[in-house]
Amino acid sequence: MSNLEQTLSIIKPDAVERNLQEEIKKNFIENNFIIKKEKKIQISKSEAEDFYKVHQSKPFYNELCNYLSSGPIIVMILEKESAVKENRKLMGATDPTKAEEGTLRKKYGISIDKNSVHGSDSIENAKIEIEFFFKF
């Protein structure tokens, strides 16, 4: 019985700015993720606010929204068995200084805010986030 899942991955503005998207995508492929769809977009502050509304009550919410809308991002639908869990493992801890060696955030993250990648944190949120960016 296959447990094929989809998850949303975002290559954030700091990584796109440093032209790391191909290198990051290579990490996904080497870890047996299938990139089902991808596109490069720039979202508005209000779209970022909508996307991150789960964090609305947190002190970092405004900065997070400013940051995600500060430059182009790459949004991708990744597919693999246990994709949500596997992607979170590959990304590493939110704070790159605490992330394990070999994880994307350890390799590419600059700071807790500019940590290069986003991934859905649950199957339910993956569905919502994929729908958010791929409404077509």
N, C-alpha and C positions, 0 to 999 in steps of 0.2 A: 504493500500500500504506500504509494508515494505521498509525501507531505509537501508538495510543491507550493511555495508561497511567493507572493510578490511583496516588495517593500519599496518605499520611496527613498531615494538618495539625492542629496543636493551637494554639489561641489560649490562651496560658498565663495563670496567675492574675493577674499584674500588669496585663495588658491587659484582662482581664474586669473586674477591680476598678476600672479607669479607664473602663469602659464603651466600649471601643474595638472590640468585636466586629463591629458593623455596618460600621464604617469599614474594618476589615481585610478583611471579606468582600467589600466593594465593590472593593477592590484586586484580589482574586482574579478577580472577575467581569470587571472592566475588562481583565484580562490573559488573558481567554478561558478561564479554568478553569470547569468545571461542578462545582458543589457537589452531589455525588450523594446524600450523606447527611450529617446533622449532628446532634449532640446536646450538650446541656450536662450535664455530670456533675461529681461531685467524687469523686476516687479516694482510697483510703487510702494510708498510707505503704507498707504491704506491696505494694500494687498498683503503686505508683510504683517500688519496688525491683525488682519483677518486670519492669516495662516497661523500665527503664534498666539491666537486668542486664549488657548489653554494656559498660557503663562501671564495673562493680563494682570493678575494680582501681585506678580513678583517684581522686586525692585529693578531687575535688569531688563524688564519688558521693553521699555522705550528704546534703550540702546540696541537691543536685539533687533528690533524692527528697523531702526535707522541703518544698522549694519547690513541686514539681509537685502535691503533696497539700495545699498550704496554702489552697487556695480553689477555687471552681468553674473548670472549663476547658471550652472548646468543642472537641470533636473532630469532624473533617470528613474525608470522603473526597472528594478533588479528582480530577477527570478532565480530561485533555487530552493532546495529542500530547507525548511526552517530559515527562510531568508531573513526574517526580522531579527532573530537571535544571532544568526551568523554575521549579518551586517554590523550589528552592534558590537560583536566581539572583534571584528576586523577594524572598526573605527577606534575603539579604545575609549578610555575615560574622557569625559567632557573637558577636563583640564589636561592639556598635553603634558604638563610636568608630572602628572600622576598616571598617565597612560602607559600601558605595557610596551616594551620594546617591540618593534615590528608593526605596531598598529598605525593606522593612517594618521591619527592625531599626534602620535609621538613623532612620526616622520615629518609631517607637514604643518602641524598646528603651530601657531605663533603664541597664542594666549587662550585663556578660558573663553574669551569672546570670539577671537579669530581662530577657531579650531578646525578650519578648512572643510569639514564635512558635516552633514546632517543625515540622520537615518531615522525612520519611524521607530517608535518605542513599543509598539504592539501591533498585532494583526488588525485590530479595529482602527487604530490610527493610520496604519498603512493604507487602508481602503479610503479613508477620509482624505489623506494627503495626496494620494494618487489622483483621486477625483478632483481635488483642488487644482492641480497643475495640468491634468490631462483631461479636460472636460469635453474633448471633441469626439 
